[in-house]
């Protein structure tokens, strides 16, 4: 693998700890971390006020965000590098041996260490991580708020059987968050891989599932276990397939389209009770902006309200470095075993943040209701299927979101959907475009309401 000469520092391992660091450094190919603005990540202890927040222009916020992350407009799924603002560096490091060069002299302390292969040490590290996460699962031990949720990787039949009883303990309501990763489309020579990619003609490498009530993320190695992941049942007859198809509990997704295109055509899974958080974000805006934005970009702005600044900073860096790593390697590490630590963090990261973002956007939608209620702003409430003569509730908005989420998922499994095409995938659906138009038609009235709420917030 090429190394960036600007970041590479040759040194000899002096201890097992150094050797472990070397394994991670070489496996992750000197990933470039995305810089995260300290000011944008600062933790804020602010009591939520829909009046005050809507007095601030959400339209301006979205315009700034879209300008910064223009490449997000073509995104269709979080498993791509759609919203990672990284820079790729071509290696100019000359690896050709030179007889004039010599290794630096060292003391003999490191030579007295036992010889450990990179592969053995790496597998030991990954096994230790899995053991820690599994212990947290079994003991229910309290974690620091700064600590990420345990991510339990399931890549053997034994681990799958150990997991299955969890399905019988799931709660109703908003309980699950899902995400899928695709597979590489090209090999190392740039040749197309038959059946590679994502969607109905591609495949799934990993399925991530966060159980919200216990804050545990399970990552299923679909590439290794194939249909066993979805079809294997527990003693109560439950499988991941039945859970995904169930309407007993809400599943959170970020852009359901390519995921369900693949789940339906590759594994025959019918659409369950999905809630597309991307549509919640779209509805929570005010103004003319109707383009779809990637999860990474949204978390940069909304994450400060859903997690600590330290945890958010770690989350964003892991997502950025993982995306850069996969991009440099053509997404081939998704089907290469064992996984590097960078790959593991990237794969498990999306579903963990969805529930906090979901709650945050529900609060924003409360402000949306305050701005659009009644006849003053004609047609907005009617656009979500509620007569404007009646007071709408947050439940009405969530019902609209759920209906549109199912419509979006069914569109993804329709004959005309092409997950490989980016044409119009960044555009909102007709229902949301109608709402956008109504915002424009009522701009003067909305401005007056914002002024009124701003005055109220200052009292």
C-alpha positions as CSV (number, residue, x, y, z in Angstrom):
1,X,0.0,0.0,0.0
2,X,1.3,3.5,-0.8
3,X,2.3,5.6,2.2
4,X,2.1,9.4,2.4
5,X,5.8,10.4,2.9
6,X,4.7,13.5,4.7
7,X,3.2,11.5,7.5
8,X,5.5,8.5,7.5
9,X,8.2,8.2,10.2
10,X,10.4,5.2,10.2
11,X,11.1,3.7,13.6
12,X,11.8,0.4,15.2
13,X,9.3,-1.1,17.7
14,X,10.6,-1.0,21.2
15,X,7.8,-2.8,23.0
16,X,4.6,-4.7,22.4
17,X,2.7,-1.4,22.7
18,X,4.8,0.0,19.9
19,X,4.3,-3.1,17.8
20,X,0.5,-2.7,18.3
21,X,0.7,0.9,17.2
22,X,2.7,-0.2,14.1
23,X,0.0,-2.8,13.2
24,X,-2.7,-0.2,13.3
25,X,-0.6,2.4,11.5
26,X,0.3,0.1,8.6
27,X,-3.2,-1.6,8.4
28,X,-4.9,1.8,8.3
29,X,-2.5,3.1,5.6
30,X,-1.8,6.4,7.4
31,X,-5.4,7.6,7.2
32,X,-6.0,11.4,6.8
33,X,-8.3,12.7,9.5
34,X,-10.8,15.3,8.6
35,X,-10.2,18.5,10.6
36,X,-13.2,19.4,12.8
37,X,-13.8,23.0,13.8
38,X,-13.5,23.4,17.6
39,X,-16.1,26.1,17.5
40,X,-18.7,24.0,15.7
41,X,-18.1,21.1,18.1
42,X,-18.2,23.0,21.3
43,X,-20.7,21.5,23.8
44,X,-23.6,23.7,24.5
45,X,-25.9,23.4,27.5
46,X,-28.9,25.2,26.0
47,X,-32.5,24.6,26.9
48,X,-34.5,24.0,23.7
49,X,-36.8,26.8,22.6
50,X,-38.6,26.4,19.3
51,X,-39.4,30.1,19.3
52,X,-35.9,31.2,19.6
53,X,-34.5,28.5,17.2
54,X,-36.9,29.3,14.5
55,X,-36.3,33.0,14.9
56,X,-32.9,32.1,13.6
57,X,-33.1,31.3,9.9
58,X,-33.0,27.6,9.3
59,X,-32.9,28.4,5.6
60,X,-29.6,30.3,6.0
61,X,-28.2,27.4,8.0
62,X,-29.1,24.9,5.3
63,X,-27.7,27.2,2.6
64,X,-24.3,27.4,4.4
65,X,-24.3,23.7,4.9
66,X,-25.0,22.9,1.3
67,X,-22.4,25.3,0.1
68,X,-19.8,23.6,2.3
69,X,-20.8,20.1,1.4
70,X,-21.9,20.4,-2.2
71,X,-20.9,16.9,-3.0
72,X,-23.6,15.6,-0.6
73,X,-26.2,16.6,-3.1
74,X,-25.4,13.5,-5.2
75,X,-25.5,11.1,-2.2
76,X,-27.9,8.2,-2.1
77,X,-26.5,6.1,0.8
78,X,-24.2,6.5,3.8
79,X,-22.0,3.6,2.7
80,X,-20.3,5.8,0.0
81,X,-17.8,8.6,0.6
82,X,-20.6,11.0,-0.3
83,X,-20.0,13.5,2.5
84,X,-16.4,13.2,3.4
85,X,-14.3,16.2,2.7
86,X,-11.0,14.5,2.5
87,X,-8.0,15.0,0.3
88,X,-6.2,12.1,-1.4
89,X,-2.5,12.1,-1.6
90,X,-0.4,10.2,-4.0
91,X,2.6,8.6,-2.5
92,X,6.0,9.9,-3.6
93,X,7.9,7.8,-1.1
94,X,10.6,5.8,-2.8
95,X,10.6,2.3,-1.4
96,X,13.7,1.2,-3.4
97,X,16.5,0.1,-1.2
98,X,19.6,2.2,-1.2
99,X,22.9,0.6,-0.3
100,X,24.1,4.0,1.1
101,X,21.3,4.1,3.6
102,X,21.6,2.2,6.9
103,X,19.2,1.5,9.7
104,X,19.6,3.7,12.7
105,X,21.5,2.2,15.6
106,X,19.3,1.2,18.5
107,X,19.7,0.0,22.0
108,X,19.0,-3.7,22.4
109,X,15.9,-3.2,24.6
110,X,13.5,-4.0,21.8
111,X,15.5,-6.9,20.6
112,X,14.9,-8.7,23.9
113,X,11.1,-8.6,23.2
114,X,9.6,-11.8,22.0
115,X,9.0,-12.0,18.2
116,X,5.3,-11.4,17.4
117,X,3.9,-11.4,13.9
118,X,1.8,-8.5,12.8
119,X,-1.1,-10.9,11.9
120,X,-1.1,-12.6,15.3
121,X,-0.9,-9.3,17.2
122,X,-3.6,-7.8,15.1
123,X,-6.0,-10.7,15.7
124,X,-5.3,-10.5,19.4
125,X,-6.2,-6.9,19.4
126,X,-9.4,-7.4,17.6
127,X,-10.3,-10.4,19.9
128,X,-9.7,-8.2,22.9
129,X,-12.0,-5.5,21.6
130,X,-14.7,-8.0,20.9
131,X,-14.3,-9.5,24.4
132,X,-14.7,-6.0,26.0
133,X,-17.8,-5.2,24.0
134,X,-19.3,-8.6,24.7
135,X,-18.6,-8.2,28.4
136,X,-20.4,-4.9,28.4
137,X,-23.3,-6.6,26.8
138,X,-23.5,-9.4,29.2
139,X,-22.9,-7.4,32.4
140,X,-24.8,-4.3,31.5
141,X,-21.9,-2.3,33.0
142,X,-22.3,1.5,33.0
143,X,-20.1,3.3,30.5
144,X,-18.7,6.8,30.5
145,X,-20.8,9.2,28.4
146,X,-17.6,9.8,26.4
147,X,-17.3,6.1,25.5
148,X,-18.8,4.8,22.2
149,X,-21.5,2.2,22.3
150,X,-20.1,-1.4,22.3
151,X,-20.0,-2.8,18.8
152,X,-20.2,-6.6,18.7
153,X,-19.0,-8.0,15.4
154,X,-20.8,-11.3,14.4
155,X,-18.8,-13.2,11.8
156,X,-19.2,-16.9,12.8
157,X,-22.1,-19.2,13.3
158,X,-21.3,-19.6,17.0
159,X,-21.5,-15.8,17.5
160,X,-24.7,-15.7,15.5
161,X,-26.4,-18.3,17.7
162,X,-25.2,-16.4,20.8
163,X,-26.8,-13.2,19.5
164,X,-30.2,-14.6,18.4
165,X,-31.9,-14.5,21.9
166,X,-31.5,-10.7,21.8
167,X,-34.3,-10.7,19.2
168,X,-36.8,-11.9,21.8
169,X,-36.0,-9.1,24.1
170,X,-36.5,-6.2,21.7
171,X,-39.0,-3.5,22.8
172,X,-41.7,-1.9,20.8
173,X,-41.6,1.7,19.6
174,X,-38.4,3.3,18.3
175,X,-36.0,0.5,19.1
176,X,-33.7,-0.2,16.2
177,X,-31.4,1.7,13.8
178,X,-30.0,0.0,10.7
179,X,-27.4,0.6,8.0
180,X,-25.9,-1.6,5.2
181,X,-22.5,-1.4,3.5
182,X,-22.1,-2.4,-0.1
183,X,-19.2,-4.2,-1.8
184,X,-16.4,-3.0,-4.0
185,X,-17.2,-2.5,-7.7
186,X,-13.6,-2.9,-9.0
187,X,-10.6,-5.1,-8.2
188,X,-7.1,-3.8,-7.5
189,X,-6.5,-3.6,-11.3
190,X,-9.5,-1.5,-12.0
191,X,-11.5,-4.3,-13.5
192,X,-15.3,-4.6,-12.7
193,X,-16.2,-7.2,-10.1
194,X,-19.2,-9.3,-11.2
195,X,-22.0,-8.7,-8.6
196,X,-20.1,-6.0,-6.9
197,X,-21.4,-2.7,-5.7
198,X,-24.7,-2.0,-4.0
199,X,-28.3,-2.3,-4.9
200,X,-30.2,-5.1,-6.7
201,X,-27.2,-6.0,-8.9
202,X,-24.7,-5.8,-6.0
203,X,-24.4,-7.2,-2.5
204,X,-24.1,-6.4,1.2
205,X,-20.8,-6.7,3.1
206,X,-22.1,-5.7,6.5
207,X,-25.4,-5.0,8.2
208,X,-25.2,-2.8,11.4
209,X,-28.0,-2.8,13.9
210,X,-28.1,-0.6,17.0
211,X,-30.5,-1.8,19.7
212,X,-31.5,1.6,21.2
213,X,-32.9,0.4,24.6
214,X,-29.5,-1.1,25.6
215,X,-27.3,1.0,23.4
216,X,-25.5,-1.9,21.8
217,X,-24.5,-2.1,18.1
218,X,-24.3,-5.4,16.4
219,X,-22.4,-5.7,13.1
220,X,-23.2,-8.7,11.0
221,X,-20.6,-9.9,8.5
222,X,-23.0,-10.7,5.6
223,X,-20.1,-11.3,3.3
224,X,-19.0,-14.2,5.4
225,X,-22.3,-15.6,6.7
226,X,-24.5,-14.9,3.6
227,X,-28.2,-15.7,4.1
228,X,-27.6,-17.1,7.6
229,X,-27.6,-13.6,9.0
230,X,-31.2,-13.1,7.9
231,X,-32.7,-16.6,8.0
232,X,-31.3,-18.2,11.1
233,X,-34.0,-18.4,13.9
234,X,-33.9,-18.4,17.6
235,X,-36.0,-20.6,19.9
236,X,-39.0,-18.3,19.5
237,X,-38.9,-18.5,15.7
238,X,-37.5,-15.0,15.3
239,X,-34.9,-14.1,12.7
240,X,-33.4,-10.8,11.5
241,X,-35.6,-11.3,8.4
242,X,-38.8,-11.3,10.6
243,X,-37.5,-8.3,12.6
244,X,-36.8,-6.3,9.4
245,X,-40.2,-7.2,8.0
246,X,-42.1,-6.5,11.3
247,X,-44.4,-3.6,12.0
248,X,-44.2,-4.0,15.8
249,X,-41.3,-1.5,16.2
250,X,-39.9,1.4,14.3
251,X,-36.6,1.1,12.4
252,X,-34.5,4.2,11.9
253,X,-32.6,4.5,8.6
254,X,-30.7,7.2,6.9
255,X,-31.8,7.1,3.3
256,X,-33.6,3.7,2.9
257,X,-33.3,3.5,-0.8
258,X,-30.2,1.5,-1.8
259,X,-30.3,-0.5,1.4
260,X,-33.8,-1.8,0.7
261,X,-33.1,-2.2,-3.0
262,X,-30.4,-4.7,-1.9
263,X,-32.3,-6.3,0.9
264,X,-35.3,-7.0,-1.2
265,X,-33.7,-8.3,-4.4
266,X,-30.7,-10.1,-2.8
267,X,-32.3,-11.6,0.3
268,X,-36.1,-11.4,-0.4
269,X,-36.8,-9.2,2.6
270,X,-40.1,-7.2,2.6
271,X,-40.3,-3.7,3.8
272,X,-41.1,-3.3,7.5
273,X,-41.9,-0.2,9.6
274,X,-39.2,2.1,8.4
275,X,-38.6,5.7,9.4
276,X,-36.2,7.6,7.2
277,X,-34.4,10.1,9.4
278,X,-33.1,11.9,6.3
279,X,-36.7,12.8,5.5
280,X,-37.2,14.1,9.0
281,X,-34.2,16.5,8.5
282,X,-35.6,17.5,5.2
283,X,-39.0,18.4,6.6
284,X,-37.5,20.3,9.6
285,X,-36.1,23.0,7.3
286,X,-37.9,26.2,6.5
287,X,-37.4,27.9,3.1
288,X,-36.6,26.9,-0.4
289,X,-33.8,24.4,0.1
290,X,-35.0,21.0,-0.8
291,X,-31.8,19.1,-1.6
292,X,-30.8,16.0,0.3
293,X,-27.8,16.2,2.6
294,X,-25.5,13.4,3.9
295,X,-25.5,12.1,7.5
296,X,-21.9,13.2,8.1
297,X,-22.7,16.8,7.2
298,X,-25.8,16.9,9.3
299,X,-24.0,15.5,12.4
300,X,-21.4,18.3,12.1
301,X,-24.1,20.8,12.8
302,X,-26.6,18.8,14.9
303,X,-24.2,16.5,16.7
304,X,-23.4,19.1,19.4
305,X,-27.0,18.8,20.6
306,X,-27.0,14.9,20.7
307,X,-23.6,14.0,22.2
308,X,-20.6,15.5,24.0
309,X,-18.1,17.6,22.0
310,X,-15.4,15.0,22.7
311,X,-17.5,12.1,21.5
312,X,-18.7,14.0,18.5
313,X,-15.1,14.9,17.5
314,X,-14.1,11.2,17.7
315,X,-17.2,10.2,15.7
316,X,-16.5,12.6,12.9
317,X,-12.8,11.8,12.7
318,X,-13.5,8.1,12.6
319,X,-16.0,8.6,9.8
320,X,-13.7,10.9,7.8
321,X,-10.6,8.7,8.2
322,X,-12.6,5.5,7.4
323,X,-14.1,7.1,4.3
324,X,-10.6,8.2,3.1
325,X,-9.2,4.7,3.8
326,X,-11.9,3.0,1.9
327,X,-11.8,5.5,-1.0
328,X,-8.0,5.1,-1.4
329,X,-8.5,1.3,-1.5
330,X,-11.5,1.2,-3.8
331,X,-13.8,0.0,-0.9
332,X,-12.1,-3.4,-1.2
333,X,-11.4,-3.6,2.6
334,X,-15.1,-4.2,3.0
335,X,-14.6,-7.7,1.7
336,X,-11.0,-8.3,3.1
337,X,-10.5,-10.1,6.3
338,X,-9.5,-9.4,9.0
339,X,-10.9,-5.9,9.1
340,X,-8.7,-3.0,10.3
341,X,-9.6,-1.0,13.3
342,X,-10.4,2.0,11.0
343,X,-12.8,-0.1,8.9
344,X,-14.6,-1.4,12.0
345,X,-15.1,2.0,13.5
346,X,-16.4,3.3,10.2
347,X,-18.9,0.5,9.7
348,X,-20.3,0.7,13.2
349,X,-20.5,4.4,13.4
350,X,-23.7,5.5,11.6
351,X,-26.4,3.6,13.5
352,X,-25.1,4.7,16.9
353,X,-25.8,8.4,16.2
354,X,-29.2,8.0,14.5
355,X,-31.4,7.8,17.7
356,X,-29.9,11.0,19.2
357,X,-30.3,12.8,15.8
358,X,-33.9,11.4,15.6
359,X,-34.8,13.0,19.0
360,X,-33.1,16.3,18.0
361,X,-35.1,16.5,14.8
362,X,-38.3,15.8,16.6
363,X,-37.6,18.9,18.7
364,X,-37.0,20.9,15.5
365,X,-40.3,19.7,14.1
366,X,-42.1,21.0,17.2
367,X,-40.7,24.4,16.2
368,X,-41.9,23.7,12.6
369,X,-45.4,23.2,14.0
370,X,-45.4,26.5,15.8
371,X,-44.4,28.3,12.6
372,X,-47.0,26.6,10.4
373,X,-50.0,26.1,12.6
374,X,-53.5,27.3,11.6
375,X,-54.7,29.4,8.6
376,X,-52.0,32.1,8.8
377,X,-49.7,30.0,6.6
378,X,-52.1,28.5,4.2
379,X,-51.6,25.0,2.8
380,X,-48.6,23.8,4.8
381,X,-50.5,21.6,7.2
382,X,-52.8,20.5,4.4
383,X,-49.7,19.3,2.6
384,X,-49.0,16.7,5.2
385,X,-52.6,15.5,5.1
386,X,-54.0,17.5,8.0
387,X,-56.8,20.1,7.4
388,X,-55.4,23.5,8.3
389,X,-58.5,24.3,10.4
390,X,-57.4,21.7,12.9
391,X,-54.3,21.9,15.2
392,X,-51.7,19.4,14.0
393,X,-49.4,17.5,16.4
394,X,-45.9,16.1,16.3
395,X,-47.5,12.7,15.8
396,X,-49.2,14.0,12.7
397,X,-45.8,15.0,11.3
398,X,-44.2,11.7,12.2
399,X,-47.1,9.9,10.5
400,X,-46.4,11.9,7.4
401,X,-42.7,11.0,7.7
402,X,-43.5,7.3,8.1
403,X,-45.8,7.3,5.1
404,X,-43.2,9.0,3.0
405,X,-40.5,6.6,4.2
406,X,-42.5,3.6,3.1
407,X,-43.2,5.2,-0.2
408,X,-39.5,5.9,-0.6
409,X,-38.6,2.3,0.2
410,X,-41.2,0.9,-2.2
411,X,-39.9,3.2,-4.9
412,X,-36.4,1.7,-4.3
413,X,-37.6,-1.8,-5.0
414,X,-39.7,-0.8,-8.1
415,X,-38.5,-1.9,-11.6
416,X,-37.5,1.6,-12.6
417,X,-35.1,2.3,-9.7
418,X,-31.4,2.3,-10.4
419,X,-29.2,2.5,-7.3
420,X,-26.1,3.1,-9.4
421,X,-27.6,6.2,-11.1
422,X,-27.3,9.5,-9.3
423,X,-29.8,11.3,-11.5
424,X,-32.3,13.2,-9.3
425,X,-31.3,11.2,-6.2
426,X,-30.4,14.4,-4.4
427,X,-33.9,15.9,-5.1
428,X,-36.8,15.8,-2.6
429,X,-39.9,13.9,-3.5
430,X,-43.0,15.6,-4.8
431,X,-44.6,15.8,-1.3
432,X,-41.6,17.7,0.1
433,X,-41.3,19.9,-3.0
434,X,-44.9,21.0,-2.4
435,X,-44.0,22.0,1.1
436,X,-41.0,23.9,-0.2
437,X,-43.2,25.8,-2.6
438,X,-45.6,26.7,0.2
439,X,-42.7,28.1,2.3
440,X,-41.9,30.4,-0.6
441,X,-45.5,31.5,-1.1
442,X,-45.8,32.4,2.5
443,X,-42.3,34.0,3.0
444,X,-43.6,37.4,4.2
445,X,-46.0,35.8,6.7
446,X,-43.3,33.5,7.9
447,X,-40.9,36.4,8.4
448,X,-43.5,38.2,10.6
449,X,-43.9,35.1,12.7
450,X,-40.2,34.8,13.1
451,X,-40.0,38.4,14.4
452,X,-42.9,37.7,16.8
453,X,-41.1,34.6,18.2
454,X,-37.8,36.4,18.5
455,X,-39.5,39.0,20.6
456,X,-41.1,36.4,22.8
457,X,-37.7,34.7,23.3
458,X,-36.3,38.0,24.6
459,X,-39.0,38.5,27.2
